[in-house]
Amino acid sequence: MTRKAVTWQMAAVLGLGACLFPATALAANLTLHGAIQRALINQAVVQQAQHMIAERQDQGRAAHADLLPALSLSTGGIWTQNGNGQPRFVSANGARELIGQVRLQIPLYAPQAYALSALARDRSAIARYRLQQTRLAVAAQVTMAYYQLALDDNELAVWRKALAAARQMLTATQEGYRAGTRSRLDLSQSRLTLMRIRLGLDQARPRARAARRVLALQTGYGMAALPPLAPVAAPLSALPGGAMLRQQADQSQPLLRVADGEIQSARSLLHYRQAARLPVIAATGAYGVDTSTLSQSQQLGWQAILSLQMPIFGFGRNRDRVAAAQEQVAAMQAAKAALQLQIRSRLAADYGAAQAAANALQDAQTLARTARGVYTMTRKGYLAGAESALALQQAENDWVQARLQSAGAAIRARLTRAQLALDSGLLPDQRKPS
């Protein structure tokens, strides 16, 4: 049996195992929801996205502050070279000019500053959407690691149970051989069965250790501190409708929200480029000493300045920048449409995989019940001397593979549903009924 076939084979045993543990013991088990929440707290990539939000918010506040009045101090002295008592170049105050003022600058009309403030807000929103996208990516990684560990743990449980049964059969065969009721071929066949199961167990152990190490790294646990996983039962409810999943993805998928933010950001940049053609009006009020205006009394006084800056001709640079910004808006809109198509295609493929997994689970459960019945009858017949060791080996092998397939099919059904939730922009949450 291939590794790929074994990879989805282990939740029926877990479903039965859930009945064997008391509620107090299950309370300490690690659920998928708990693993995801712990990873979202501990993983540095989520912390990075949170810092990016704070950085963009600071930039947004700084851009908004550019629209507010600004208070500053202006002071200095000017010395002018003289010849025969006259300045060598034009100067308002002769040999020396002193300035000391407190200035209040008020932007009255600054269209580019308005556009920059809107652009900063858009980028802050994009950072928030990227945090959601990062959380979803982390949840996807943890989900894969969680179910892989559940699969490998179940595979170990199946092989260990098969090993115990094979040891019992070898002991019974040895007793029958000594009593003369079993042949040497039966004894060799029983030993071969035991060896084959040991080989399967030896191959399963390192895979389980690797899967445990991966999940421990994802969730921030140490290898020894990682709790046992909660039992993973087969899903009970029907799959949600495809139309509902598409609607949910359009509303919640952070990739689409990032695309919306990029479009709005491109529009704000377009407004900034267009605003370069508009005038800038500002007012300045100053209070202090300026020998150019109060040269006689040299007392404190007021100044009021109203300035207008208007671009007239720039050799087409503004026109080209506006055209480039318009193309960027169109490119962002096309990128969103392409992304939406990609998400819907992924949803359609994963929905088909979930349907196939549900059908495979039903078939695997039926096969497991049949294989168990055959193994039980063959085992009884072997102990009664009516069946050979070869027949028992074949029946046991079929039962082990059927159990692996059934358990893996249940986990695959769970995993495909979790993938549908991720495609829709939601975190998988096993606490919700499914």
Secondary structure by P-SEA (a helix, b strand, c coil): cccccccccccaaaaaaaaacccccccccccaaaaaaaaaaccaaaaaaaaaaaaaaaaaaaaaaaaccccccccbbbbbbbcccccccccccccbbbbbbbbbbbbcccaaaaaaaaaaaaaaaaaaaaaaaaaaaaaaaaaaaaaaaaaaaaaaaaaaaaaaaaaaaaaaaaaaaaaccccaaaaaaaaaaaaaaaaaaaaaaaaaaaaaaaaaaaaccccccccccccccccccccccaaaaaaaaacccaaaaaaaaaaaaaaaaaaaaaaccbbbbbbbbbbcccccccccccccbbbbbbbbbbbccccaaaaaaaaaaaaaaaaaaaaaaaaaaaaaaaaaaaaaaaaaaaaaaaaaaaaaaaaaaaaaaaaaaaaaccccaaaaaaaaaaaaaaaaaaaaaaaaaaaaaaaaaaaacccccccccc
